[in-house]
């Protein structure tokens, strides 16, 4: 299989995820500005999840620029990443509709943790497929940034049942941490 086909499929899935999330916003029944107030938490959750999908889309693009061979294992690992990302609309809606309640906030974090772990595994699979001297290995090294994200998600999940606001702040911190495209790969490709 060609890399472009895998990228196109992944791009399509991510576009559908964003579309589903925006449809979850709903339209207020009244033309008054006050009718927007109840959807503020839903909109804030949408913004955070949109940023996360954008981060994955951007970094996925950079990741696949280092790839020359597509293996069957790589296809499945990529599909697992897309599976976890496809749960973002559901967990976002559940969390925001329930005003960031503990259990939905924890599940949201679990989905973020699993997506992050899947992305980390995808990196490792690309390195394995391309060889130890691959451009991706040169770029990410030991991937301290990815490992740190996983640790922060674990901390956030553990706080979700105690104090969900701390979890929300930690989810936002990780998003800010990744919002700038990963320059490590760009530097190696240039």
C-alpha positions in Angstrom: 0.0 0.0 0.0 1.2 3.5 -0.7 1.7 6.0 2.0 -0.7 8.5 0.3 -3.6 6.1 0.6 -3.1 5.7 4.3 -2.7 9.4 4.8 -5.9 10.1 2.8 -7.9 7.6 4.8 -6.6 9.1 8.1 -7.4 12.6 7.0 -10.9 11.6 6.1 -11.5 10.0 9.5 -10.2 13.1 11.3 -12.4 15.3 9.2 -15.4 13.2 10.1 -14.5 13.4 13.8 -14.5 17.2 13.6 -17.8 17.3 11.7 -19.4 15.0 14.3 -18.1 17.2 17.1 -19.5 20.4 15.6 -22.9 18.8 15.1 -23.0 18.0 18.8 -23.0 21.8 19.5 -26.7 22.1 18.6 -28.5 25.2 17.6 -30.2 27.3 20.3 -34.0 27.5 20.0 -34.1 31.3 20.6 -32.4 34.2 18.7 -31.6 35.8 22.1 -28.0 36.0 23.2 -29.0 34.5 26.5 -29.9 31.2 24.6 -26.1 30.8 24.0 -25.2 30.7 27.7 -26.2 27.0 28.2 -24.0 25.9 25.4 -20.9 27.7 26.6 -19.5 24.5 28.4 -20.2 22.5 25.3 -18.5 25.1 23.1 -15.4 25.1 25.4 -15.2 21.3 25.3 -15.5 21.5 21.5 -12.7 24.0 21.3 -10.4 21.7 23.4 -11.3 18.6 21.4 -10.9 20.4 18.1 -7.5 21.5 19.1 -6.6 17.9 20.0 -7.8 16.6 16.7 -5.9 19.4 14.9 -2.7 18.5 16.9 -3.0 14.8 15.9 -3.8 15.7 12.2 -0.7 18.0 12.1 1.7 15.7 13.8 0.3 12.7 11.9 1.1 14.5 8.7 4.7 15.2 9.8 5.1 11.6 11.1 4.1 10.1 7.7 6.5 12.4 5.8 9.3 10.2 7.3 7.6 7.0 6.1 8.7 5.1 2.9 7.2 1.6 3.6 3.7 0.7 4.8 3.4 -2.6 6.6 0.3 -4.5 7.6 1.2 -3.9 11.3 1.5 -0.2 10.6 -2.0 -0.1 9.1 -3.4 -1.7 12.2 -1.5 0.5 14.6 -2.7 3.6 12.7 -6.3 2.2 12.8 -6.1 1.8 16.6 -5.0 5.5 16.9 -8.0 6.5 14.7 -10.3 4.4 16.9 -9.3 6.2 20.0 -9.6 9.6 18.3 -13.1 8.6 17.0 -14.3 8.4 20.6 -13.5 12.1 21.2 -16.9 13.3 20.0 -18.7 11.0 22.4 -16.5 11.7 25.4 -16.5 15.4 24.7 -20.3 15.5 24.5 -20.8 13.4 27.6 -18.3 15.5 29.6 -19.6 18.9 28.5 -23.4 18.0 28.6 -22.7 17.0 32.3 -20.8 20.2 33.1 -17.4 18.5 33.4 -18.6 16.0 36.0 -15.9 13.6 37.5 -16.7 10.3 35.6 -17.1 11.9 32.1 -14.0 14.0 32.7 -12.1 10.8 33.7 -13.3 9.0 30.6 -12.3 11.9 28.4 -8.8 11.7 29.9 -8.7 7.9 29.3 -9.5 8.5 25.6 -6.7 11.1 25.4 -4.3 8.8 27.2 -5.1 5.9 24.8 -4.8 8.2 21.7 -1.4 9.4 23.0 -0.2 5.9 23.7 -1.4 4.8 20.3 0.5 7.6 18.6 3.6 6.7 20.6 3.3 3.1 19.5 2.7 4.3 15.9 6.0 6.2 16.1 7.8 3.1 17.4 6.3 1.0 14.6 7.4 3.5 11.9 10.9 3.4 13.4 10.8 -0.4 13.4 9.6 -0.5 9.8 12.1 2.1 8.5 15.0 0.9 10.6 17.1 2.2 13.5 18.6 5.0 11.3 15.2 6.3 10.2 14.6 10.0 9.9 11.8 9.6 12.6 14.3 8.1 15.1 16.7 10.9 14.4 13.9 13.4 15.0 12.2 12.1 18.1 15.0 10.4 19.8 13.6 9.0 23.1 10.5 11.1 22.6 10.5 12.7 26.0 7.7 15.0 25.0 5.4 12.1 24.2 6.3 10.2 27.3 5.7 13.3 29.5 2.3 13.7 27.9 1.3 10.2 28.9 2.4 10.9 32.5 0.4 14.1 32.6 -2.7 12.3 31.3 -2.3 9.6 34.0 -2.1 12.3 36.7 -5.1 14.1 35.2 -7.1 10.9 35.2 -6.3 10.3 38.8 -7.5 13.8 39.7 -10.8 13.5 37.7 -12.8 11.8 40.4 -11.4 14.1 43.2 -11.2 17.5 41.4 -12.2 17.5 37.7 -11.1 21.1 37.3 -7.5 20.1 37.9 -7.9 17.4 35.2 -9.3 19.9 32.7 -6.3 22.3 33.4 -3.9 19.4 32.8 -5.6 18.4 29.5 -5.3 22.0 28.4 -1.6 22.2 29.4 -0.9 19.1 27.3 -2.8 20.6 24.3 -0.8 23.9 24.7 2.4 21.8 24.9 1.6 20.2 21.5 -0.2 23.0 19.7 3.0 24.2 18.0 3.7 21.7 15.2 6.5 19.3 16.1 9.6 21.0 14.7 11.8 18.0 15.4 10.6 16.2 12.3 10.6 19.3 10.1 14.3 19.9 11.0 15.3 16.3 10.1 13.4 16.4 6.8 14.9 19.7 5.8 
